[in-house]
Each structure stands twice: as C-alpha cells, then as structure tokens.
Amino acid sequence: STITYIDGDKGILRHRGYDIKDLAEKSDFLEVAYLLIYGELPSIEQYNNFTKQVAHHSLVNERLHYLFQT
C-alpha cells in the first residue's frame, strides 16, 4: 500500500518509504503518527501544532470525569 510496505523474506518494513528501524531510532510516536496520517514527517512547527491538537483532543470532558469517579 502507499502507507506500508512489507517484504518478510527480506526483512523489510517501511512506513511511507521510511525504514521502520530508522523511525524507531529517530522519531517519537507522534512524529510517526503524523507521517502515517499526512504522508510526510512534520516540520518543527507542524509537530508542535500536531502535539497541541492531540493533547487537546485527549482531554476528558468534566462530566465524563465525574461519571468515572462515581
């Protein structure tokens, strides 16, 4: 697919053309998530905006938080 390439016989796994070993060594989870979604590694500005969006959308609504507490 355009997202992932696998060749098990040769031990190759790539996401968007990047070797998985390189991504594991040089990128964090959110950089790889951005790559998978948008097709390219983020610039510093894109990364900062993306991490803010993820943090914002991972907040638990106050009412849900109360519900879980009961």
Z-matrix of the N, CA and C atoms (Angstrom, degrees):
N
C 1 1.450
C 2 1.528 1 109.41
N 3 1.301 2 116.40 1 174.19
C 4 1.465 3 119.70 2 178.14
C 5 1.525 4 111.94 3 -74.37
N 6 1.331 5 116.12 4 -15.28
C 7 1.465 6 119.36 5 -178.84
C 8 1.525 7 111.52 6 -92.62
N 9 1.323 8 117.20 7 -47.75
C 10 1.462 9 121.08 8 -174.73
C 11 1.517 10 111.20 9 -131.35
N 12 1.338 11 115.04 10 138.18
C 13 1.461 12 121.74 11 174.63
C 14 1.520 13 107.45 12 -121.41
N 15 1.328 14 115.75 13 129.55
C 16 1.464 15 121.33 14 179.45
C 17 1.518 16 109.14 15 -128.45
N 18 1.325 17 115.97 16 130.68
C 19 1.462 18 122.36 17 169.23
C 20 1.524 19 105.75 18 -132.14
N 21 1.329 20 115.32 19 92.45
C 22 1.459 21 121.03 20 -176.17
C 23 1.509 22 113.68 21 -62.06
N 24 1.336 23 117.20 22 -34.34
C 25 1.463 24 120.30 23 -179.73
C 26 1.526 25 111.75 24 -64.05
N 27 1.328 26 116.36 25 -35.08
C 28 1.462 27 120.68 26 -178.97
C 29 1.531 28 112.50 27 -98.65
N 30 1.330 29 116.49 28 -1.82
C 31 1.464 30 119.97 29 179.81
C 32 1.518 31 113.50 30 70.46
N 33 1.330 32 116.60 31 35.12
C 34 1.461 33 121.04 32 -177.51
C 35 1.524 34 110.09 33 -106.88
N 36 1.320 35 115.56 34 129.89
C 37 1.461 36 122.37 35 171.98
C 38 1.516 37 106.80 36 -138.04
N 39 1.320 38 116.40 37 120.73
C 40 1.464 39 121.83 38 -179.60
C 41 1.518 40 109.96 39 -129.34
N 42 1.315 41 115.08 40 142.47
C 43 1.462 42 121.94 41 171.48
C 44 1.524 43 107.01 42 -114.53
N 45 1.326 44 115.71 43 120.42
C 46 1.474 45 121.83 44 179.40
C 47 1.529 46 111.49 45 51.69
N 48 1.326 47 116.22 46 35.05
C 49 1.457 48 121.58 47 177.15
C 50 1.519 49 114.94 48 88.94
N 51 1.314 50 118.26 49 -7.72
C 52 1.466 51 122.20 50 179.87
C 53 1.519 52 109.88 51 -95.57
N 54 1.323 53 116.23 52 132.40
C 55 1.457 54 121.09 53 177.18
C 56 1.525 55 109.54 54 -63.20
N 57 1.311 56 116.14 55 135.23
C 58 1.468 57 121.21 56 -176.48
C 59 1.532 58 111.81 57 -60.58
N 60 1.323 59 117.70 58 -32.46
C 61 1.468 60 120.56 59 178.57
C 62 1.523 61 110.74 60 -64.55
N 63 1.331 62 116.57 61 -41.90
C 64 1.467 63 120.26 62 178.30
C 65 1.525 64 111.02 63 -64.54
N 66 1.331 65 116.14 64 -42.72
C 67 1.462 66 119.52 65 178.90
C 68 1.521 67 111.11 66 -63.22
N 69 1.326 68 116.58 67 -41.78
C 70 1.469 69 120.70 68 -179.16
C 71 1.527 70 111.42 69 -64.98
N 72 1.317 71 117.12 70 -35.70
C 73 1.462 72 121.32 71 -177.49
C 74 1.527 73 113.25 72 -82.16
N 75 1.340 74 117.04 73 -33.59
C 76 1.462 75 120.08 74 -168.69
C 77 1.523 76 115.21 75 -113.69
N 78 1.317 77 117.95 76 -11.45
C 79 1.465 78 120.52 77 -175.27
C 80 1.518 79 110.60 78 -125.18
N 81 1.327 80 115.42 79 152.74
C 82 1.460 81 118.34 80 175.25
C 83 1.530 82 109.75 81 -96.68
N 84 1.324 83 115.58 82 177.53
C 85 1.460 84 121.67 83 -175.04
C 86 1.524 85 112.18 84 -55.37
N 87 1.337 86 116.90 85 -46.45
C 88 1.458 87 119.56 86 -176.12
C 89 1.526 88 112.40 87 -71.03
N 90 1.314 89 118.65 88 -30.88
C 91 1.467 90 120.38 89 174.32
C 92 1.525 91 110.45 90 -63.68
N 93 1.327 92 116.81 91 -43.11
C 94 1.466 93 120.80 92 179.24
C 95 1.523 94 110.19 93 -68.87
N 96 1.324 95 117.84 94 -38.81
C 97 1.464 96 120.72 95 176.48
C 98 1.524 97 109.94 96 -59.84
N 99 1.321 98 117.19 97 -44.71
C 100 1.468 99 121.74 98 178.04
C 101 1.531 100 110.08 99 -60.47
N 102 1.317 101 115.99 100 -44.78
C 103 1.462 102 120.97 101 178.20
C 104 1.522 103 111.39 102 -57.73
N 105 1.308 104 117.23 103 -46.61
C 106 1.463 105 120.96 104 -178.56
C 107 1.526 106 111.70 105 -65.57
N 108 1.322 107 117.15 106 -37.17
C 109 1.462 108 121.03 107 -178.62
C 110 1.527 109 111.85 108 -76.17
N 111 1.326 110 116.81 109 -48.17
C 112 1.466 111 121.24 110 -170.66
C 113 1.530 112 114.79 111 -102.55
N 114 1.329 113 117.62 112 -10.54
C 115 1.460 114 119.85 113 175.36
C 116 1.507 115 115.79 114 87.57
N 117 1.331 116 117.48 115 3.21
C 118 1.461 117 121.10 116 177.59
C 119 1.520 118 108.80 117 -151.13
N 120 1.321 119 115.81 118 155.13
C 121 1.458 120 119.24 119 175.31
C 122 1.524 121 108.55 120 -70.89
N 123 1.318 122 117.44 121 145.13
C 124 1.459 123 119.87 122 -175.87
C 125 1.525 124 113.08 123 -77.71
N 126 1.338 125 114.36 124 150.07
C 127 1.462 126 119.67 125 167.75
C 128 1.530 127 106.81 126 -72.16
N 129 1.304 128 117.15 127 173.81
C 130 1.466 129 120.12 128 178.86
C 131 1.527 130 110.27 129 -60.41
N 132 1.327 131 116.61 130 -44.13
C 133 1.470 132 120.42 131 179.66
C 134 1.531 133 111.16 132 -63.91
N 135 1.326 134 116.88 133 -44.47
C 136 1.466 135 120.67 134 178.24
C 137 1.524 136 110.74 135 -62.20
N 138 1.324 137 116.52 136 -41.82
C 139 1.464 138 121.01 137 179.33
C 140 1.529 139 110.90 138 -62.42
N 141 1.326 140 116.59 139 -45.91
C 142 1.463 141 120.25 140 -179.86
C 143 1.526 142 111.18 141 -61.88
N 144 1.329 143 117.70 142 -44.06
C 145 1.466 144 121.09 143 177.92
C 146 1.523 145 111.36 144 -64.09
N 147 1.324 146 116.63 145 -41.80
C 148 1.461 147 121.50 146 -179.11
C 149 1.525 148 111.04 147 -64.17
N 150 1.331 149 117.02 148 -44.09
C 151 1.467 150 119.53 149 -179.87
C 152 1.530 151 111.02 150 -65.27
N 153 1.333 152 117.10 151 -35.23
C 154 1.470 153 120.18 152 176.07
C 155 1.523 154 110.59 153 -65.10
N 156 1.334 155 116.94 154 -42.30
C 157 1.467 156 120.77 155 178.78
C 158 1.523 157 110.91 156 -63.10
N 159 1.314 158 116.91 157 -44.87
C 160 1.465 159 120.91 158 -179.86
C 161 1.526 160 109.81 159 -62.69
N 162 1.322 161 116.99 160 -44.52
C 163 1.466 162 120.44 161 179.50
C 164 1.525 163 110.69 162 -62.17
N 165 1.326 164 116.59 163 -42.96
C 166 1.467 165 120.59 164 179.78
C 167 1.526 166 111.39 165 -61.58
N 168 1.314 167 116.84 166 -44.01
C 169 1.463 168 120.96 167 -176.67
C 170 1.527 169 113.18 168 -80.18
N 171 1.312 170 116.98 169 -5.95
C 172 1.462 171 119.07 170 177.62
C 173 1.530 172 112.16 171 -98.24
N 174 1.326 173 116.38 172 -1.12
C 175 1.462 174 120.20 173 176.92
C 176 1.522 175 109.72 174 -69.71
N 177 1.309 176 115.93 175 142.21
C 178 1.460 177 121.28 176 179.30
C 179 1.525 178 108.49 177 -91.76
N 180 1.322 179 115.99 178 129.43
C 181 1.453 180 121.86 179 177.43
C 182 1.528 181 109.44 180 -56.10
N 183 1.333 182 115.83 181 141.76
C 184 1.464 183 120.86 182 -176.87
C 185 1.530 184 112.36 183 -57.27
N 186 1.321 185 117.53 184 -39.47
C 187 1.466 186 120.93 185 179.64
C 188 1.528 187 111.29 186 -66.99
N 189 1.320 188 116.20 187 -39.71
C 190 1.466 189 119.17 188 177.13
C 191 1.522 190 110.46 189 -66.08
N 192 1.312 191 115.79 190 -40.24
C 193 1.460 192 119.92 191 178.31
C 194 1.531 193 110.00 192 -58.98
N 195 1.324 194 116.80 193 -44.80
C 196 1.462 195 121.26 194 177.78
C 197 1.526 196 110.79 195 -61.74
N 198 1.336 197 116.33 196 -43.55
C 199 1.464 198 121.11 197 179.56
C 200 1.526 199 110.95 198 -59.48
N 201 1.317 200 117.05 199 -42.57
C 202 1.462 201 120.56 200 -179.40
C 203 1.526 202 111.62 201 -68.08
N 204 1.328 203 116.37 202 -28.33
C 205 1.462 204 121.00 203 -179.16
C 206 1.525 205 111.97 204 -73.82
N 207 1.339 206 116.90 205 -25.99
C 208 1.472 207 119.99 206 -176.14
C 209 1.505 208 112.53 207 -83.13
